[in-house]
Amino acid sequence: MEYEARIKQLNLQLPPVSVPKGLYRPLVIAGNLAWLSGHVSSRPDGTLIQGKVGDVCDLEEGKAAARAVGMAMLATLRHELGSLNKIKRVVKLLGMVNATPDFEKHPYVINGCSEVMEEVFGSENGVGARSAFGVSGLPGNCTVEIEAVFELNE
């Protein structure tokens, strides 16, 4: 599949790649798997999307923050791999939602990222295993953080 062409067809504008804010690599390749470090919710200008879902952010704002994370992940993948066409499929997403203790719809929020992956990589290759859960806080009071594993083409 031509994922780069799909990005253009969908008219998706990937944000600039974020510079690591700590001692880690944005992407590590082990065998035919690409392990993508956690990406936090941010706008294309680099400012953070902040606040707890269930307090400062509502359900749809949380989902939009997760979509923004998905877009940032695609930008990092393209930057690190040279092309999204090197990806075979999404293997796993792990999504963390900065939420109030009584909030229960973490999977719905993380759907924002999952939907982007499905749009770009298709229903067969864009939907992988997934975990979604709430946390009491994230770096910079971000709304969402997601990490992922992708299988690469041989």
trRosetta pair geometry for C-beta under 8 A, 3 or more apart (Angstrom, degrees):
i j d omega theta_ij theta_ji phi_ij phi_ji
1 6 7.1 13 161 -33 107 132
1 85 7.6 -158 92 -129 59 75
1 121 7.3 118 89 -149 151 55
1 122 6.6 -132 -113 -12 165 131
1 125 7.0 -157 18 32 147 154
2 5 3.8 25 126 20 119 119
2 6 6.5 152 100 -22 67 84
2 85 6.2 -18 -134 -102 47 114
3 6 5.1 -49 -147 33 41 118
3 7 6.6 51 152 -26 67 94
3 83 7.9 132 66 159 101 81
3 84 3.9 -106 104 117 126 112
3 85 5.4 -174 34 -79 92 55
3 87 6.4 5 -3 53 163 107
3 120 5.8 50 -155 168 100 94
3 121 6.3 -5 -110 -92 121 66
4 7 5.7 -44 -155 25 34 114
4 8 7.0 30 148 -12 61 103
4 78 7.9 110 -100 -119 92 114
4 83 5.9 -51 -54 -158 127 94
4 84 5.5 154 -63 46 69 100
4 85 5.6 -45 -12 -39 102 101
5 8 5.7 -56 -156 39 37 111
5 9 6.1 40 147 -23 69 107
6 9 5.4 -51 -142 37 34 115
6 10 6.2 26 159 -11 66 108
6 119 7.8 158 159 139 114 68
6 120 5.5 126 113 -151 127 57
6 121 7.9 150 88 -68 163 30
7 10 6.2 -63 -148 43 24 103
7 12 5.0 -87 -159 56 73 110
7 14 7.1 -20 -161 -35 134 109
7 74 7.5 156 -104 168 123 138
7 84 6.7 116 -34 27 128 153
7 120 6.4 21 -75 -126 74 106
8 11 7.2 25 -179 -78 36 41
10 119 5.9 88 -116 158 154 116
10 120 7.1 -87 7 -87 154 68
12 71 7.0 -156 -176 -122 113 103
12 74 7.7 -2 136 98 141 160
12 116 8.0 108 -125 -150 145 99
12 119 7.8 127 -58 117 136 131
12 120 7.4 -42 8 -83 162 106
13 44 7.5 4 116 -107 110 143
14 71 5.9 -176 -127 -179 61 86
14 72 8.0 133 -166 -97 83 27
14 74 5.5 -121 -114 100 120 105
14 75 4.1 156 170 -82 115 92
14 78 6.6 68 128 21 176 146
15 42 7.5 175 136 98 166 97
15 43 7.7 165 -116 144 144 35
15 44 4.2 -149 -115 -120 103 69
15 68 7.7 38 -22 -165 143 82
15 71 5.8 84 -2 127 98 111
15 72 5.6 -26 53 -91 123 73
15 75 5.4 -84 63 -42 64 159
16 44 7.0 97 10 -171 80 70
16 46 7.1 -32 66 -62 116 97
16 75 7.0 100 136 -179 9 149
17 26 7.8 14 -175 -136 111 172
17 72 8.0 120 -124 -161 47 75
17 75 5.1 -164 -81 139 71 107
17 76 5.6 119 -134 -90 100 60
17 79 4.5 25 -76 -44 151 162
18 21 7.8 -36 157 -30 112 95
18 26 8.0 151 76 -107 82 130
18 39 7.4 138 35 -138 137 92
18 42 6.8 101 -78 46 135 155
18 46 6.9 139 -106 -125 90 88
18 72 6.4 15 -8 -162 116 121
18 76 7.4 -36 37 -75 82 108
20 23 7.9 105 144 -85 130 10
20 24 5.8 -163 -152 66 135 76
20 25 7.4 -73 -72 -119 152 18
20 26 6.0 -136 -66 -56 103 86
20 37 7.7 33 -111 77 106 159
21 139 7.6 147 84 164 142 148
24 37 5.4 117 139 -116 131 151
25 28 5.3 99 84 -63 130 87
25 37 6.7 168 91 -36 49 128
26 36 7.1 -11 159 -150 68 68
26 37 5.3 -110 -143 29 35 117
26 76 5.1 -135 164 -160 130 126
26 79 8.0 2 98 83 153 120
26 80 6.2 -152 92 -66 113 135
27 34 5.8 -10 -167 -173 109 100
27 35 7.0 149 -157 76 54 51
27 36 5.5 -16 -103 -104 82 63
27 37 7.0 -111 -63 -1 39 85
27 76 6.4 160 -44 151 114 106
27 77 7.1 123 -90 -101 145 53
27 80 4.2 92 34 165 146 170
27 81 7.5 -92 141 -45 166 84
28 34 7.5 156 78 -156 39 52
28 35 4.8 -15 61 58 90 105
28 37 7.9 81 -6 -47 91 88
29 33 7.1 160 -153 86 56 46
29 34 5.3 -24 -99 -101 78 71
29 35 7.6 -176 -84 17 26 74
29 152 7.1 11 -138 -22 113 149
30 33 5.4 -18 67 65 80 97
30 35 6.6 22 10 -11 107 115
32 88 7.7 15 163 8 113 136
32 151 6.0 26 131 -161 98 75
32 152 4.9 -138 -170 55 71 88
32 153 8.0 -131 -158 79 111 9
32 154 6.2 -34 -112 -85 136 75
33 91 6.8 -25 -131 -1 104 158
33 149 5.8 -12 -171 -170 112 102
33 150 7.1 147 -159 76 59 43
33 151 6.1 -38 -101 -102 66 54
33 152 7.0 -158 -84 1 14 91
34 77 7.2 91 130 -126 150 95
34 80 7.8 140 -159 105 128 130
34 81 7.1 -32 -108 -72 156 122
34 87 7.4 -77 28 -105 139 89
34 149 7.1 153 78 -159 51 50
34 150 4.5 -14 58 61 103 97
34 151 7.8 -169 17 -82 82 7
34 152 5.6 93 -26 -51 104 107
35 147 7.8 8 180 172 77 108
35 148 7.9 175 -155 94 41 47
35 149 5.5 -15 -105 -106 64 80
36 39 7.2 -24 151 -25 110 107
36 73 5.9 66 161 -149 155 101
36 76 6.5 117 -145 99 112 132
36 77 6.8 -43 -93 -72 132 91
36 147 6.0 177 94 -163 75 65
36 148 4.4 6 51 60 120 85
36 149 7.2 -158 18 -76 80 30
36 150 6.8 51 -21 -5 112 103
37 147 6.1 -61 178 -121 24 105
38 96 7.8 -7 -138 22 127 120
38 145 4.7 20 -178 173 117 109
38 146 6.6 154 -144 78 69 22
38 147 4.3 -54 -78 -63 64 98
39 69 5.0 143 103 -160 105 87
39 72 4.8 172 179 101 138 120
39 73 5.1 -146 11 -70 155 81
39 76 6.8 -149 -83 -7 131 144
39 145 6.8 169 79 -152 35 64
39 146 5.9 -22 55 62 85 76
39 147 7.3 142 5 -86 68 50
40 48 6.6 -20 128 -131 121 101
40 69 6.9 -96 156 -107 12 105
40 138 6.5 156 -125 149 111 125
40 139 6.0 -97 -79 68 150 104
40 140 6.7 91 157 49 161 119
40 142 4.0 -88 -170 -118 114 171
40 144 7.1 150 -156 88 52 54
40 145 4.9 -26 -97 -97 70 86
41 48 6.7 80 91 -167 72 69
41 49 3.8 -72 137 59 111 110
41 50 7.8 179 84 -62 111 36
41 65 3.8 0 -136 -175 147 99
41 66 7.1 -50 -90 -65 112 34
41 68 5.4 78 -150 78 76 119
41 69 5.3 -59 -85 -56 64 98
41 142 4.9 151 39 -173 87 102
41 143 4.6 -28 41 52 157 91
41 144 4.4 84 -45 47 117 85
41 145 7.4 -100 -14 -66 76 49
42 46 5.9 -14 171 -157 132 29
42 47 6.4 162 -158 84 86 31
42 48 5.2 -53 -102 -105 82 45
42 49 6.1 -158 -93 -2 22 81
42 68 6.5 -162 62 146 37 124
42 69 8.0 93 19 -86 65 62
42 72 6.4 76 50 -73 97 148
42 142 7.5 -51 -56 -123 74 117
43 46 7.0 -35 72 32 73 20
43 47 5.0 2 37 60 114 84
43 48 7.8 -77 4 -16 81 2
43 49 6.3 119 -44 -54 78 90
43 68 6.8 -50 -93 -149 39 144
48 140 4.9 -143 -100 136 168 133
48 141 7.4 108 128 72 142 73
48 142 5.4 -104 -167 -94 116 83
49 64 7.9 -148 -154 106 157 89
49 65 4.4 -166 115 -120 143 103
49 68 6.1 110 -9 59 145 156
49 142 6.6 59 73 -151 64 75
49 143 5.1 -52 119 14 94 120
49 144 7.5 -1 86 25 116 89
50 56 7.3 -18 118 106 72 153
50 140 6.6 -103 -98 136 110 84
50 141 4.5 45 -155 106 110 98
50 142 6.0 -75 -102 -102 63 31
50 143 6.2 172 -144 -38 13 82
51 55 6.7 -141 176 84 93 93
51 56 3.0 -99 -166 85 131 136
51 57 4.7 137 100 -26 113 96
51 98 7.3 155 109 100 26 124
51 141 6.6 36 -60 152 33 106
51 143 5.7 1 61 -82 62 96
52 55 4.2 35 80 34 109 118
52 56 5.7 101 45 21 63 93
52 57 6.7 -165 95 27 30 93
52 98 5.1 -107 -104 134 62 88
52 99 5.6 122 -168 -127 87 20
52 100 5.4 99 150 -49 130 70
52 103 7.8 -166 166 -17 96 147
52 141 8.0 -70 -41 -168 72 90
52 143 7.5 174 -96 -121 16 70
53 57 4.8 -51 -97 84 58 107
53 58 7.4 34 -150 159 75 9
53 59 6.8 78 -168 -96 113 41
53 61 7.4 -177 -110 81 86 90
53 62 3.8 30 -102 -82 130 137
53 97 5.6 -35 23 173 134 113
53 98 6.7 123 3 82 80 61
53 99 4.5 -33 61 -104 91 87
53 100 7.3 -120 89 4 52 78
53 103 5.7 109 103 -146 92 161
53 109 6.0 -65 -88 -94 171 145
53 143 6.3 88 -46 -162 90 97
54 57 7.7 11 10 72 39 70
54 99 5.3 69 9 -164 122 83
54 100 3.6 -116 101 21 129 112
54 102 6.6 170 -173 72 146 79
54 103 3.7 -119 -50 -71 144 117
55 100 5.2 128 -39 -58 100 115
57 61 4.1 -136 -160 96 93 123
57 62 5.1 120 131 -59 127 78
57 65 7.0 -16 -151 -20 159 136
57 143 5.5 46 -14 -124 164 129
58 61 5.1 93 50 12 67 105
58 62 7.1 -123 101 -7 34 91
59 62 5.7 -58 -155 34 28 113
59 63 6.5 26 152 -17 64 105
59 105 6.1 0 -125 85 113 145
59 108 6.5 -10 -167 112 109 131
59 109 7.0 -123 -157 -77 63 84
60 63 5.5 -50 -146 36 36 112
60 64 6.3 39 152 -20 66 103
61 64 5.6 -51 -146 37 33 113
61 65 6.5 40 150 -23 63 102
61 143 7.4 -110 131 -142 91 160
62 65 5.6 -51 -151 31 33 114
62 66 6.7 32 150 -17 64 102
62 97 6.3 37 -166 -146 126 118
62 99 7.7 32 -119 -88 146 99
62 109 4.0 -53 135 -124 116 113
62 112 7.5 -164 122 -16 58 140
62 143 5.9 -153 -120 170 67 122
62 144 6.7 120 -166 -54 74 113
63 66 5.6 -52 -152 35 35 112
63 67 6.6 40 148 -21 65 101
63 108 6.5 -60 -80 141 113 77
63 109 5.3 -130 -75 -134 60 46
63 111 6.2 -19 -134 69 107 89
63 112 3.9 157 -178 -59 62 114
64 67 5.4 -47 -149 32 36 116
64 68 6.6 41 149 -21 64 100
64 112 6.1 -141 -63 -132 13 144
65 68 5.6 -50 -153 32 34 115
65 69 6.8 39 146 -21 63 100
65 109 7.6 -11 60 -171 99 103
65 112 6.9 92 62 86 46 165
65 142 7.8 155 -179 175 130 82
65 143 4.0 -37 178 85 171 134
65 144 4.6 147 121 7 109 117
66 69 5.4 -46 -152 31 38 116
66 70 6.7 44 148 -21 64 100
66 95 6.6 21 -130 -146 120 135
66 97 7.8 -35 -69 -93 115 96
66 109 5.4 138 -31 155 138 72
66 110 5.3 -165 -142 -120 150 32
66 111 7.1 88 98 59 148 41
66 112 3.2 122 78 63 101 117
66 113 4.4 -94 164 -26 92 88
66 144 4.8 -145 -80 -154 70 172
66 146 6.8 85 -145 -39 82 134
67 70 5.5 -50 -154 32 36 116
67 71 6.6 37 149 -19 66 102
67 112 3.8 -94 -41 174 75 100
67 113 6.4 -156 -88 -69 32 45
67 115 6.9 -31 -101 63 98 108
67 116 5.6 134 -145 -44 72 121
68 71 5.7 -51 -151 34 35 113
68 72 6.5 35 150 -18 65 104
68 112 7.8 -6 8 146 60 130
68 144 8.0 133 60 57 93 124
69 72 5.6 -56 -150 38 34 111
69 73 6.3 38 150 -23 66 104
69 112 7.6 87 36 103 96 110
69 113 5.4 -39 81 -87 103 118
69 144 5.3 -105 -31 106 142 117
69 145 7.2 168 -123 -130 144 24
69 146 4.8 110 142 23 141 116
70 73 5.6 -51 -148 32 32 114
70 74 6.6 33 153 -18 63 102
70 112 6.7 -158 -6 126 124 73
70 113 3.7 165 -61 -137 107 67
70 114 7.7 -120 -89 -14 138 22
70 115 7.7 -135 -13 62 175 64
70 116 3.5 134 131 53 145 145
70 117 6.2 -117 -148 -38 121 80
70 146 7.3 -1 -67 66 63 155
71 74 5.7 -51 -152 34 33 112
71 75 6.6 36 149 -20 64 103
71 116 6.3 -115 -56 -148 66 156
72 75 5.5 -51 -150 34 36 114
72 76 6.5 36 152 -18 66 103
73 76 5.7 -53 -150 36 33 110
73 77 6.3 35 152 -20 65 105
73 113 7.3 58 11 -151 139 113
73 146 6.9 -59 -55 92 136 112
73 148 6.1 61 -157 15 144 138
74 77 5.6 -52 -146 36 32 113
74 78 6.3 33 156 -18 65 105
74 84 6.6 0 -160 -96 89 130
74 116 7.2 -115 -31 149 129 122
74 120 6.6 172 -109 -66 136 172
75 78 5.9 -54 -149 37 29 110
75 79 6.2 29 154 -19 64 110
76 79 5.6 -57 -145 39 31 112
76 80 5.9 17 162 -10 68 113
77 80 6.2 -63 -138 44 24 101
77 81 5.6 -7 174 9 65 120
77 84 6.0 66 114 -103 117 78
77 87 6.6 8 178 -56 137 132
77 150 7.0 51 -120 3 131 162
78 81 6.7 -68 -126 52 17 90
78 82 7.5 -73 -178 108 51 9
78 83 6.6 11 -139 -123 72 19
78 84 5.4 -32 -85 -47 86 86
81 84 7.2 105 75 -83 130 31
81 86 4.6 -147 170 53 129 140
81 87 7.2 99 97 -47 176 84
81 152 7.7 -170 -127 -117 133 117
82 86 6.9 75 61 -22 87 137
83 86 5.5 114 78 -16 84 93
84 87 5.6 -37 -175 14 62 117
84 120 7.1 -74 172 170 150 127
85 153 7.7 -26 145 3 64 142
86 152 5.6 -14 152 -149 88 98
86 153 5.8 -129 -164 30 46 101
87 121 6.9 -75 114 -105 124 123
87 125 7.9 128 130 161 94 124
87 150 5.2 -47 -137 172 107 134
87 151 7.5 98 -166 77 66 51
87 152 6.3 -67 -111 -111 41 56
87 153 7.1 52 92 -18 7 87
88 125 6.6 -129 149 -143 51 123
88 150 7.5 146 46 166 68 84
88 151 4.4 -55 64 105 114 95
88 152 5.9 95 -4 162 98 10
88 153 4.8 142 -64 -67 94 62
89 121 6.6 128 -128 171 50 137
89 124 7.6 -77 -115 125 120 72
89 125 3.9 -119 -108 -152 85 80
89 126 7.4 -116 -149 -53 69 28
89 128 6.6 130 148 -75 96 108
89 150 7.0 177 89 -158 38 71
89 151 4.9 11 52 45 83 110
90 93 6.8 -7 -180 -40 122 96
90 117 5.0 42 -58 178 152 137
90 121 6.1 150 -19 65 99 161
90 125 6.7 115 12 155 74 58
90 126 5.5 52 4 -156 123 33
90 127 6.6 84 66 -17 124 3
90 128 3.9 -132 118 -16 86 118
90 148 6.8 -58 -146 -168 92 122
90 149 8.0 103 -171 82 55 55
90 150 6.0 -46 -109 -107 44 78
91 128 4.9 114 150 -150 9 148
91 129 6.8 -12 155 29 56 95
91 148 7.8 131 54 175 76 77
91 149 4.2 -54 69 104 117 98
91 150 6.1 178 4 -108 92 18
91 151 5.3 107 -55 -32 109 88
92 128 5.3 -109 -63 129 31 128
92 129 4.6 -18 -104 72 82 96
92 130 6.7 168 -157 -81 58 43
92 131 7.8 15 -174 3 100 88
92 148 6.5 171 90 -152 58 56
92 149 4.4 27 44 38 96 107
93 110 6.9 154 126 176 128 120
93 113 6.2 162 -158 112 150 128
93 114 6.4 -142 33 -81 160 84
93 117 7.3 -143 -57 -17 135 159
93 128 6.5 129 -10 68 81 106
93 129 7.7 -176 27 94 60 52
93 130 4.6 0 60 -117 93 92
93 131 7.5 -159 99 36 60 56
93 146 5.9 -13 -169 -170 99 114
93 147 7.6 156 -156 83 51 42
93 148 5.0 -16 -103 -102 65 92
94 130 7.4 -179 -79 -155 36 55
94 131 5.0 5 -123 58 72 103
94 146 6.7 157 80 -155 50 61
94 147 5.0 -8 57 59 104 88
94 148 7.2 -168 19 -77 71 44
95 106 7.2 163 105 167 106 96
95 109 7.3 -179 148 98 135 93
95 110 3.5 139 79 -114 168 127
95 113 6.4 178 -91 34 129 140
95 130 7.0 8 3 -172 105 101
95 131 6.9 -175 32 94 66 57
95 132 4.4 -5 69 -110 109 80
95 133 7.6 148 90 22 65 51
95 144 6.7 -21 -164 -164 97 104
95 145 7.6 159 -153 87 51 45
95 146 4.6 -14 -102 -103 75 96
96 132 7.9 -171 -74 -151 26 52
96 133 6.4 -20 -114 71 63 74
96 134 7.5 102 -164 -136 63 17
96 135 4.9 12 -174 -8 111 126
96 138 6.3 144 113 -90 118 120
96 144 6.9 148 81 -158 58 54
96 145 4.8 -7 58 61 108 89
96 146 7.2 -170 22 -76 68 48
97 103 7.4 -115 118 116 127 137
97 106 4.6 -161 20 -129 136 88
97 109 4.9 81 -101 80 138 154
97 110 6.9 -108 -52 -49 109 89
97 132 6.9 36 -16 -178 111 91
97 133 7.2 -158 26 104 86 28
97 134 5.1 -46 74 -104 94 65
97 135 7.0 154 70 19 41 76
97 143 7.3 -16 -152 161 67 66
97 144 5.8 -17 -107 -104 62 79
98 134 7.7 93 -136 -157 8 73
98 135 6.1 -42 -96 72 52 87
98 136 7.8 5 -144 132 69 15
98 137 6.0 35 -131 -132 106 28
98 138 4.5 -100 -65 3 115 108
98 141 6.8 124 -174 -170 165 50
98 142 6.3 152 -16 92 139 53
98 143 5.4 -122 44 -142 110 29
98 144 7.0 -120 8 -62 86 35
98 145 8.0 74 -36 -4 94 89
99 103 3.8 -108 174 62 123 145
99 106 6.7 -111 -14 -84 155 92
99 109 7.9 -149 -70 -19 125 161
99 134 4.0 -71 48 -137 122 117
99 135 7.3 98 25 44 77 43
100 103 4.8 110 57 -22 76 104
101 134 7.9 150 -118 124 32 142
101 136 7.7 11 -73 -99 82 88
103 106 7.2 100 127 -56 101 77
103 134 5.9 144 81 -102 105 149
105 108 4.2 -19 169 27 103 123
105 109 6.4 115 116 -24 82 88
106 109 5.7 -54 -154 33 37 113
106 110 6.4 27 156 -13 70 107
106 132 4.4 170 131 141 99 99
106 133 5.5 51 149 -120 169 15
106 134 5.1 -130 -76 -48 127 79
107 110 5.8 -60 -145 42 34 107
107 111 6.7 56 150 -39 64 93
107 130 7.8 105 -132 119 91 123
107 132 4.4 145 -88 62 55 145
108 111 5.5 -36 -161 6 35 122
109 112 6.4 -35 173 1 46 110
109 132 7.1 160 62 -170 88 131
109 144 6.6 -167 152 -93 117 123
110 113 5.7 -43 -172 34 63 108
110 114 6.2 62 134 -19 78 106
110 130 6.8 159 129 176 137 128
110 132 4.0 -135 4 -108 147 128
110 144 7.4 159 -93 -146 67 126
110 146 6.9 133 -136 -96 97 121
111 114 5.1 -59 -138 45 42 114
111 115 5.7 48 161 -29 74 103
112 115 6.2 -51 -148 29 21 111
112 116 7.2 21 151 -16 55 103
112 144 7.8 -113 61 -69 131 175
113 116 5.8 -56 -158 32 36 111
113 117 6.6 32 150 -16 68 106
113 144 7.7 -172 -37 154 121 144
113 146 5.3 96 -87 -71 171 175
114 117 5.7 -57 -152 37 35 111
114 118 6.3 33 152 -18 68 107
114 127 6.8 51 -171 -117 101 77
114 130 6.5 -15 -89 -93 125 158
115 118 5.6 -54 -146 38 33 111
115 119 6.3 39 153 -24 65 103
116 119 5.6 -52 -149 32 31 114
116 120 6.4 17 158 -8 65 109
117 120 6.2 -63 -146 43 28 102
117 121 5.7 -19 174 24 69 116
117 126 4.3 162 138 -172 75 91
117 127 7.1 137 105 -74 110 44
117 128 7.8 -64 141 7 150 93
118 121 6.8 -69 -117 59 21 79
118 122 6.9 -46 -167 130 55 11
118 123 5.8 33 -156 -93 102 53
118 126 4.0 152 -102 111 36 130
118 127 5.5 29 -90 -57 101 90
119 126 7.2 176 29 -170 33 166
120 126 6.2 142 66 -108 68 130
121 125 4.3 -111 160 103 104 96
121 126 3.2 150 72 -76 96 88
122 125 5.2 52 61 38 98 91
122 126 5.2 155 57 -6 37 109
123 126 6.5 -39 -84 47 16 101
123 127 6.0 -2 -165 -2 51 122
124 127 7.5 -85 -153 35 4 93
128 149 7.7 -144 142 73 161 83
135 138 6.2 98 83 -61 130 83
137 141 6.8 -51 -152 -105 90 58
138 141 6.8 95 65 -146 73 13
138 142 4.4 -74 104 59 123 88
138 143 7.5 -56 44 44 139 7
138 144 7.4 61 -7 171 174 2
138 145 5.0 178 -149 -18 134 118
139 142 5.9 16 73 3 65 114
139 145 7.1 81 26 -76 94 139
142 145 6.0 89 93 -55 134 89
